[in-house]
């Protein structure tokens, strides 16, 4: 409840700020889009930087399905629900904006979740790598339904971004090879500065896939200790920016339908994809849908072609996060501190296991 109350308070703060400054269209303000992209980059890096690579390798097949087939299936299910209420079929493209799991939200709530370390790893990887897939879907879908395009301008623009993302990863890998052999505080400080520079670069040129991959290996120890505070700050700032979007008005009805459809679609797809996991992990992963800065960025990118996009997506984000809190509070999945994960039966012939909050591999140690 505290996290939800904080979200609503930050939204209200952003809305009041927008009213006070007279910003009817904050999405057009100088620096607004760059700031949202920077927050998205922070969320992607923060989510992958905290991943145990050993756990990720154990579930590689599931994760690949989640960020490819899962995203497409979720978008299709959401679009079907939205079809029944939206007046303009072109706005079905909004289903893509909420089909992903927001990495910044996942990173901010990770420590308070009752998920097992394995489930946290799966959700973190899912959230980090379905964003680029969602962006690519937007690139290919928008030109089919409207005379406009999102961030990047075209499918060719996204292809170029993927190429430059590969360059970013290659350069970061080469630099990290030398930084790891350069011991001491100065080397650690240099690593933090380099991460900051890469975040700015990723935000400036939309290299989201690149910065997500960089977080898998470029992990300065000093930054790892501060990363939870950084991600929580970024999450709060993103909520304020979302509140600014509400100044231009909201489409509550469409937003509620879109948000509810997104939450239900994730539950359906996750239940199928995670059928081989324990019952406890399946339930909590099915209730893991969250939206935030990623949906904000996509809504802003769609605004030129779909002026009502922010007005619909903003209440949808609130709806998703409200449903996330209600569902997880009901099953005891989040918001109760770092206690042990409840025992779940793992099937005939297998022992029940209780995982403690401290059993996850530390960042950078899961390789």
C-alpha positions as CSV (number, residue, x, y, z in Angstrom):
1,X,0.0,0.0,0.0
2,X,2.8,2.4,0.8
3,X,4.3,2.0,-2.7
4,X,1.0,2.6,-4.3
5,X,0.3,5.6,-2.2
6,X,3.8,7.0,-3.1
7,X,3.0,6.5,-6.8
8,X,-0.3,8.4,-6.5
9,X,1.4,11.1,-4.5
10,X,4.1,11.6,-7.1
11,X,1.5,11.6,-9.9
12,X,-0.4,14.3,-8.1
13,X,2.8,16.3,-7.6
14,X,3.5,16.1,-11.3
15,X,-0.1,17.1,-12.2
16,X,0.1,20.1,-9.8
17,X,3.4,21.1,-11.2
18,X,2.0,21.0,-14.7
19,X,-1.0,23.2,-13.7
20,X,1.3,25.7,-12.0
21,X,3.6,26.0,-15.0
22,X,0.8,26.0,-17.5
23,X,2.3,23.1,-19.5
24,X,-0.6,21.9,-21.5
25,X,1.6,19.6,-23.6
26,X,4.6,18.6,-21.5
27,X,5.6,16.0,-24.0
28,X,6.8,18.9,-26.2
29,X,8.9,20.6,-23.6
30,X,12.7,20.8,-24.2
31,X,14.4,17.9,-22.6
32,X,11.2,16.0,-21.7
33,X,11.7,13.2,-24.2
34,X,15.5,12.9,-23.4
35,X,14.7,12.7,-19.7
36,X,12.2,9.9,-20.2
37,X,14.7,8.1,-22.4
38,X,17.4,8.5,-19.7
39,X,15.1,7.1,-17.1
40,X,14.3,4.2,-19.3
41,X,18.0,3.5,-19.8
42,X,18.6,3.6,-16.0
43,X,15.8,1.1,-15.6
44,X,17.1,-1.2,-18.2
45,X,20.7,-1.1,-16.8
46,X,19.5,-1.4,-13.2
47,X,17.4,-4.4,-14.0
48,X,20.1,-6.3,-15.9
49,X,22.9,-5.3,-13.5
50,X,21.1,-7.1,-10.7
51,X,20.6,-10.3,-12.6
52,X,22.3,-13.6,-11.6
53,X,23.6,-14.8,-14.9
54,X,23.7,-18.4,-13.6
55,X,20.0,-18.3,-13.0
56,X,19.4,-16.6,-16.3
57,X,21.3,-19.4,-18.2
58,X,19.2,-22.0,-16.4
59,X,16.0,-20.5,-17.9
60,X,17.3,-19.2,-21.2
61,X,14.6,-20.9,-23.3
62,X,11.8,-19.5,-21.2
63,X,13.3,-16.0,-21.3
64,X,13.7,-16.1,-25.1
65,X,10.1,-17.1,-25.5
66,X,8.9,-14.5,-23.0
67,X,10.6,-11.5,-24.8
68,X,9.6,-12.7,-28.3
69,X,6.5,-14.8,-28.5
70,X,5.2,-13.6,-25.2
71,X,5.3,-9.9,-26.1
72,X,3.5,-10.5,-29.4
73,X,0.9,-12.7,-27.7
74,X,0.3,-10.1,-25.0
75,X,-0.1,-7.3,-27.5
76,X,-2.6,-9.4,-29.5
77,X,-4.7,-10.2,-26.4
78,X,-4.7,-6.6,-25.3
79,X,-5.7,-5.4,-28.8
80,X,-8.6,-7.8,-28.8
81,X,-9.9,-6.3,-25.5
82,X,-9.4,-2.8,-26.7
83,X,-11.2,-3.5,-30.0
84,X,-14.5,-3.7,-28.1
85,X,-14.4,-0.2,-26.7
86,X,-12.0,2.0,-28.8
87,X,-13.7,4.2,-31.4
88,X,-10.7,4.3,-33.8
89,X,-9.2,0.9,-34.8
90,X,-5.9,2.7,-35.4
91,X,-5.6,3.1,-31.7
92,X,-5.2,-0.6,-31.2
93,X,-1.5,0.1,-31.6
94,X,-1.7,1.3,-28.0
95,X,-1.8,-2.3,-27.0
96,X,1.9,-2.5,-27.8
97,X,2.8,0.4,-25.4
98,X,1.6,-1.6,-22.3
99,X,2.6,-5.1,-23.5
100,X,6.0,-4.9,-21.9
101,X,6.9,-5.2,-18.2
102,X,8.6,-2.0,-17.1
103,X,12.2,-2.6,-15.9
104,X,12.3,0.5,-13.7
105,X,9.2,-0.6,-11.8
106,X,10.6,-4.1,-11.4
107,X,14.0,-2.8,-10.1
108,X,12.3,-0.4,-7.7
109,X,10.1,-3.1,-6.1
110,X,12.5,-6.0,-6.4
111,X,13.7,-5.9,-2.7
112,X,10.2,-5.8,-1.3
113,X,8.9,-8.7,-3.4
114,X,8.3,-12.2,-1.9
115,X,9.4,-13.9,-5.1
116,X,12.1,-16.5,-4.9
117,X,15.5,-15.4,-6.3
118,X,14.9,-17.5,-9.4
119,X,11.5,-15.8,-10.1
120,X,13.1,-12.4,-9.5
121,X,15.8,-13.2,-12.1
122,X,13.3,-14.4,-14.6
123,X,11.1,-11.3,-14.2
124,X,14.1,-8.9,-14.3
125,X,15.4,-10.4,-17.6
126,X,11.9,-10.4,-19.0
127,X,11.4,-6.8,-18.2
128,X,14.8,-5.7,-19.5
129,X,14.7,-7.4,-22.9
130,X,11.1,-7.2,-23.9
131,X,11.4,-3.4,-24.2
132,X,13.5,-3.5,-27.4
133,X,11.1,-6.1,-28.9
134,X,8.2,-3.7,-28.0
135,X,10.0,-0.8,-29.7
136,X,10.5,-2.9,-32.8
137,X,6.9,-3.9,-32.9
138,X,5.9,-0.2,-32.7
139,X,8.2,0.6,-35.6
140,X,6.6,-1.9,-37.8
141,X,3.0,-1.4,-36.7
142,X,2.6,2.4,-36.7
143,X,3.2,2.8,-40.5
144,X,0.5,0.3,-41.2
145,X,-2.2,2.1,-39.3
146,X,-1.3,5.8,-39.5
147,X,0.9,8.4,-41.2
148,X,3.5,8.7,-38.5
149,X,6.3,6.9,-36.7
150,X,7.7,6.7,-33.3
151,X,11.1,7.3,-31.9
152,X,13.6,6.3,-34.6
153,X,11.3,7.3,-37.5
154,X,11.1,4.0,-39.3
155,X,12.0,0.4,-39.4
156,X,15.3,1.3,-41.0
157,X,16.0,3.7,-38.1
158,X,15.4,0.9,-35.6
159,X,17.7,-1.4,-37.5
160,X,20.4,1.3,-37.3
161,X,19.8,1.6,-33.5
162,X,20.3,-2.2,-33.2
163,X,23.6,-1.9,-35.1
164,X,24.8,1.0,-32.9
165,X,23.7,-0.9,-29.8
166,X,26.0,-3.7,-30.9
167,X,28.8,-1.2,-31.2
168,X,28.1,0.1,-27.7
169,X,28.2,-3.4,-26.3
170,X,31.5,-4.2,-28.1
171,X,33.1,-1.0,-26.9
172,X,31.9,-1.5,-23.3
173,X,33.2,-5.0,-23.3
174,X,36.6,-3.9,-24.4
175,X,36.8,-1.1,-21.8
176,X,35.5,-3.5,-19.0
177,X,38.3,-5.9,-19.9
178,X,40.9,-3.3,-18.9
179,X,38.9,-1.8,-16.0
180,X,38.7,-5.1,-14.2
181,X,42.4,-5.5,-14.3
182,X,43.0,-1.9,-13.1
183,X,42.4,-2.4,-9.3
184,X,41.6,0.2,-6.7
185,X,39.2,3.0,-6.0
186,X,40.2,5.0,-9.0
187,X,39.3,2.2,-11.3
188,X,36.0,1.8,-9.6
189,X,35.3,5.5,-9.9
190,X,36.2,5.4,-13.6
191,X,33.8,2.5,-14.0
192,X,30.9,4.6,-12.5
193,X,31.7,7.6,-14.8
194,X,31.8,5.3,-17.8
195,X,28.4,3.9,-16.9
196,X,27.0,7.4,-16.6
197,X,28.4,8.3,-20.0
198,X,26.9,5.2,-21.6
199,X,23.5,5.9,-20.0
200,X,23.5,9.4,-21.6
201,X,24.7,8.0,-24.9
202,X,21.9,5.3,-24.9
203,X,19.3,8.0,-24.0
204,X,20.5,10.3,-26.7
205,X,20.5,7.7,-29.5
206,X,17.8,5.3,-28.2
207,X,20.3,2.4,-27.7
208,X,18.1,0.6,-25.3
209,X,19.1,-2.9,-26.2
210,X,22.7,-2.0,-26.0
211,X,22.5,-0.6,-22.5
212,X,20.5,-3.6,-21.3
213,X,23.2,-6.0,-22.5
214,X,25.9,-3.7,-21.0
215,X,24.3,-4.2,-17.6
216,X,24.9,-7.9,-17.8
217,X,28.7,-7.5,-17.4
218,X,29.7,-3.9,-16.8
219,X,29.2,-3.8,-13.0
220,X,31.4,-1.5,-10.9
221,X,31.3,-2.4,-7.3
222,X,30.7,1.1,-6.0
223,X,27.7,1.5,-8.3
224,X,26.3,-1.8,-7.3
225,X,26.0,-0.6,-3.7
226,X,24.1,2.5,-4.8
227,X,22.0,1.1,-7.6
228,X,18.9,0.3,-5.6
229,X,18.7,4.0,-4.4
230,X,19.3,5.2,-8.0
231,X,16.5,3.1,-9.5
232,X,14.1,4.1,-6.8
233,X,14.8,7.8,-7.4
234,X,14.4,7.3,-11.2
235,X,11.1,5.5,-10.6
236,X,9.8,8.4,-8.6
237,X,10.9,10.9,-11.1
238,X,9.3,9.0,-13.9
239,X,6.0,9.0,-11.9
240,X,6.2,12.8,-11.6
241,X,6.7,13.0,-15.4
242,X,3.7,10.8,-15.9
243,X,1.7,13.2,-13.7
244,X,2.7,16.0,-16.1
245,X,1.1,14.1,-18.9
246,X,-2.2,14.2,-17.1
247,X,-2.4,18.0,-17.4
248,X,-3.6,17.6,-21.0
249,X,-6.5,15.5,-19.9
250,X,-7.2,11.8,-19.5
251,X,-9.4,9.2,-21.2
252,X,-10.3,7.2,-18.0
253,X,-12.6,4.7,-19.6
254,X,-10.2,3.6,-22.4
255,X,-7.3,3.8,-20.0
256,X,-8.9,1.4,-17.5
257,X,-9.8,-1.1,-20.2
258,X,-6.3,-0.9,-21.6
259,X,-4.6,-1.4,-18.2
260,X,-6.9,-4.2,-17.1
261,X,-6.4,-6.0,-20.5
262,X,-2.6,-5.6,-20.1
263,X,-2.6,-7.1,-16.6
264,X,-4.9,-10.0,-17.7
265,X,-2.9,-10.7,-20.8
266,X,0.3,-10.9,-18.9
267,X,-1.2,-13.3,-16.4
268,X,-2.5,-15.5,-19.2
269,X,0.8,-15.6,-21.2
270,X,3.0,-16.0,-18.1
271,X,0.9,-18.9,-16.8
272,X,1.5,-20.7,-20.1
273,X,5.2,-19.9,-20.4
274,X,6.1,-20.7,-16.8
275,X,4.1,-24.0,-16.6
276,X,7.3,-25.9,-15.6
277,X,8.1,-23.8,-12.6
278,X,6.9,-24.2,-9.1
279,X,3.3,-23.1,-8.3
280,X,4.5,-20.2,-6.2
281,X,6.8,-18.8,-8.9
282,X,4.1,-19.2,-11.5
283,X,1.5,-17.3,-9.4
284,X,3.8,-14.4,-8.6
285,X,5.2,-14.2,-12.2
286,X,1.7,-14.1,-13.5
287,X,0.9,-11.2,-11.3
288,X,4.1,-9.4,-12.2
289,X,2.9,-7.0,-14.9
290,X,3.9,-3.4,-14.2
291,X,4.0,-0.3,-16.4
292,X,5.9,2.9,-16.1
293,X,8.5,4.9,-17.9
294,X,8.7,2.6,-20.9
295,X,5.0,3.1,-21.6
296,X,5.5,6.8,-21.1
297,X,8.2,6.9,-23.7
298,X,6.2,4.9,-26.2
299,X,3.1,7.1,-25.6
300,X,5.2,10.2,-26.3
301,X,6.6,8.6,-29.4
302,X,3.1,7.9,-30.7
303,X,1.7,11.3,-29.9
304,X,2.4,12.9,-33.4
305,X,0.3,10.1,-35.1
306,X,-2.1,9.5,-32.2
307,X,-2.7,12.7,-30.2
308,X,-4.8,10.8,-27.6
309,X,-2.1,8.3,-26.8
310,X,-0.8,9.9,-23.6
311,X,-4.3,10.5,-22.3
312,X,-5.2,6.8,-22.7
313,X,-1.8,5.3,-21.6
314,X,-1.5,7.4,-18.5
315,X,-4.6,6.0,-16.7
316,X,-3.7,2.6,-18.1
317,X,-0.4,2.7,-16.2
318,X,-2.2,3.7,-13.0
319,X,-4.7,0.8,-13.6
320,X,-1.9,-1.7,-14.1
321,X,0.0,-0.7,-11.0
322,X,-3.2,-0.6,-8.9
323,X,-4.1,-4.2,-10.1
324,X,-0.5,-5.2,-9.4
325,X,-0.8,-4.0,-5.8
326,X,-4.2,-5.5,-5.2
327,X,-3.3,-8.9,-6.7
328,X,0.0,-9.2,-4.9
329,X,-1.4,-8.1,-1.6
330,X,-4.0,-10.7,-1.9
331,X,-1.5,-13.5,-2.4
332,X,1.2,-12.0,-0.2
333,X,3.5,-11.5,-3.1
334,X,4.8,-8.0,-2.4
335,X,5.0,-5.1,-0.1
336,X,5.7,-7.0,3.2
337,X,9.5,-6.6,3.4
338,X,12.3,-9.0,2.9
339,X,10.9,-12.0,4.7
340,X,11.2,-15.6,3.5
341,X,9.3,-16.7,0.5
342,X,6.3,-18.9,1.5
343,X,6.7,-22.6,1.0
344,X,5.2,-23.9,-2.2
345,X,4.7,-27.6,-3.2
346,X,6.9,-28.4,-6.1
347,X,5.1,-31.5,-7.3
348,X,5.2,-35.2,-6.4
349,X,8.5,-36.5,-5.2
350,X,10.1,-33.1,-4.7
351,X,10.8,-31.3,-1.5
352,X,9.3,-28.0,-0.7
353,X,12.0,-25.3,-0.5
354,X,12.0,-22.0,1.4
355,X,14.2,-19.4,-0.2
356,X,15.4,-16.5,1.9
357,X,15.7,-13.0,0.7
358,X,19.4,-13.1,1.0
359,X,19.8,-16.2,-1.1
360,X,20.0,-14.4,-4.5
361,X,23.5,-14.1,-6.0
362,X,24.9,-10.7,-5.6
363,X,25.1,-8.4,-8.6
364,X,28.1,-9.4,-10.7
365,X,28.6,-12.7,-8.9
366,X,26.2,-14.8,-11.0
367,X,28.6,-15.4,-13.8
